[in-house]
Amino acid sequence: MYNRIKPFLIIFLSMPLFWSCSDDLDLTPEDYRETPEDIFQDPDAYKEFLSKLYAGLAVSGQEGPAGDPDLIGLDEGFSQYLRLYWMLQELPTEEAVIGWNDEGLPNLHAQNWTSGNPFIRTMYSRIMYQVALTNEFLRQSGEESISGFSEAEQATIREFRAEARFLRALSYYHALDMYGNPPFVSEEDIVGAFLPEQIQRQELFNWIESELLAIENEMVPARGNEYGRADRGAVWMLLAKLYLNAEVYTGTERYSDVVTYTNNIINANYSLVDDYEYLFLADNDENGAQNEIIFPIRYHGINTATYGGLTYVIHAAVGGDMNPAEFGVNSGWGGLRTTPQFVNQFPNGAESEDERAMFHTEGQSLEINNISSFSNGYAVTKYKNVDVDGNQGSDATGEMVDTDFPMFRLGDVYLMYAEAVVRGGGGDMSQAVSYVNELRERAYGGSGNNISASDLTPDFILSERARELFWEAHRRTDLIRFGQFSDRGIWAWKGGVPQGTTTGAYRDLFPIPSSDIGVNTNLEQNPGY
């Protein structure tokens, strides 16, 4: 949908932000060639604007892969939304390490970051930029603004408006999960320079919940929208995620609501793709994986070129003795690997019969004695820029990739349902076991490794989530929910030492960037920073 954006809308949406953005979340551009009133005389402008909202998750500016950034002063590869989100969800855990020494990067896995960390700061800025864009879309799509269009055009714009509210709720969910107490701005706030008030975690949880419930029936029915656009299934999924982590966010468990909304999704005609590998290939929008994927971030090697997203994940995971051509790329960047603790989540490690154990071991050591050396730690081969027949993606140079990122998918829903049942949320234990076994039968090619109800413990679920969902940007949130992220779990180089060590529990939240604390007197820093 967002492969092309009309030039006049690019002008309207070119709102570069700097490192600190609390005081300019809703700055209007100074170089209008047309006013919003001029632009939105055309109903097609609303779809173009909506395209930009989706594109904000996938690319970093107006000219891929670089050249006209959304955020001034940042490397466009480093500052891309999904790349940052993936890094903050994966690098502080046992699922991923990286050997590069860019400022602030080693601190993510070591869990010794500060409030000045550039990656933590830039994720925060990227979230706030997305919020600013969605707020402007909502200002321009109210009933008064669209009253001059035909009834059919108004109905379509209302659907777009619901999607925009979902995308804003998604970004605020990321802020809730990672930062806890961010500044809060909505379409009701004035446009211009002001200092937003800080919202507390419980209040933000309540707001996100109310937004999603308000738009639930305004969204296109589950599986009824274009692939890549949000529908009711995506709303149910975000609600289920919110409720799954409610005890962390608010101190009150909501597992019965997880059962309700995962059941809604399961009953909406999604289906597991037969081959697990298909979920992570360049044609995962058409090889059957699209029936399992509930909400993707879409990529195309030519039309959504970026050094972020899965271009980053695929290239950075290739190095050493690995052949880049097998992954559909022209080079390996030699950075990302995994820890022995993650490899050992699989029976027999890299030799496991579990087809989800996707590791390259030749020329690699299991142990990580030198975190800067790509040969230390097994490489992960999960994502590829090739289709089911081994053909490279659309970019003939092999630089950019076509592989979509499956942010939400049915395999996760099955595991969420099972966890909610085990945690006392109701539901059906035999059904929970059945869902987990469906995933394991796919992974093992049969039922020889099925589990029974007695096996379905919290520890098993956490490990099964690692095996099923690794490198899909869930692990940090999962470890925090299970109390294994900071002051309990230990893995290689956590705490900055080879054998790993615990860290302070306050690191379950990232800090509010010091640059924003310095300019917005309404903000208080998260404890510990």
Stockholm file with secondary structure:
# STOCKHOLM 1.0

chainA/1-529         MYNRIKPFLIIFLSMPLFWSCSDDLDLTPEDYRETPEDIFQDPDAYKEFLSKLYAGLAVSGQEGPAGDPDLIGLDEGFSQYLRLYWMLQELPTEEAVIGWNDEGLPNLHAQNWTSGNPFIRTMYSRIMYQVALTNEFLRQSGEESISGFSEAEQATIREFRAEARFLRALSYYHALDMYGNPPFVSEEDIVGAFLPEQIQRQELFNWIESELLAIENEMVPARGNEYGRADRGAVWMLLAKLYLNAEVYTGTERYSDVVTYTNNIINANYSLVDDYEYLFLADNDENGAQNEIIFPIRYHGINTATYGGLTYVIHAAVGGDMNPAEFGVNSGWGGLRTTPQFVNQFPNGAESEDERAMFHTEGQSLEINNISSFSNGYAVTKYKNVDVDGNQGSDATGEMVDTDFPMFRLGDVYLMYAEAVVRGGGGDMSQAVSYVNELRERAYGGSGNNISASDLTPDFILSERARELFWEAHRRTDLIRFGQFSDRGIWAWKGGVPQGTTTGAYRDLFPIPSSDIGVNTNLEQNPGY
#=GR chainA/1-529 SS CCSCCCHHHHHHHCCCBCSCCGGGTTCCCSCCSSCHHHHTTSTHHHHHHHHHHHHHHHCSBSSSSSSSBSBTTSCTTTTCHHHHHHHHHHTTSTTCEECCCCTTSHHHHHTCCCTTCHHHHHHHHHHHHHHHHHHHHHHHTSHHHHTTSCHHHHHHHHHHHHHHHHHHHHHHHHHHHHTSSCBCCCTTSCSSSCCCCBCCHHHHHHHHHHHHHHHGGGSCCTTCSCTTSCCHHHHHHHHHHHHHTHHHHHSCCCHHHHHHHHHHHHTTTCCCCSSGGGGGSTTTTTSSGGGTEEEEECCCTTTTCCSSHHHHHHHHTCCTTCCGGGGTCSCCCCCEECCHHHHTTSTTGGGCSCTTCCEECTTCBSSCSCTTCTTBSCEECCCCSBCTTSCBCSCTTSSSCCCCEEEEEHHHHHHHHHHHHHTTCCSCHHHHHHHHHHHHHHHHTSSTTCCCGGGCCHHHHHHHHHHHHTTSSCHHHHHHHTTCSSSSCCCTTGGGSTTCCCCCGGGGSCCCCHHHHHHCTTCCCCTTC
#=GC SS_cons         CCSCCCHHHHHHHCCCBCSCCGGGTTCCCSCCSSCHHHHTTSTHHHHHHHHHHHHHHHCSBSSSSSSSBSBTTSCTTTTCHHHHHHHHHHTTSTTCEECCCCTTSHHHHHTCCCTTCHHHHHHHHHHHHHHHHHHHHHHHTSHHHHTTSCHHHHHHHHHHHHHHHHHHHHHHHHHHHHTSSCBCCCTTSCSSSCCCCBCCHHHHHHHHHHHHHHHGGGSCCTTCSCTTSCCHHHHHHHHHHHHHTHHHHHSCCCHHHHHHHHHHHHTTTCCCCSSGGGGGSTTTTTSSGGGTEEEEECCCTTTTCCSSHHHHHHHHTCCTTCCGGGGTCSCCCCCEECCHHHHTTSTTGGGCSCTTCCEECTTCBSSCSCTTCTTBSCEECCCCSBCTTSCBCSCTTSSSCCCCEEEEEHHHHHHHHHHHHHTTCCSCHHHHHHHHHHHHHHHHTSSTTCCCGGGCCHHHHHHHHHHHHTTSSCHHHHHHHTTCSSSSCCCTTGGGSTTCCCCCGGGGSCCCCHHHHHHCTTCCCCTTC
//
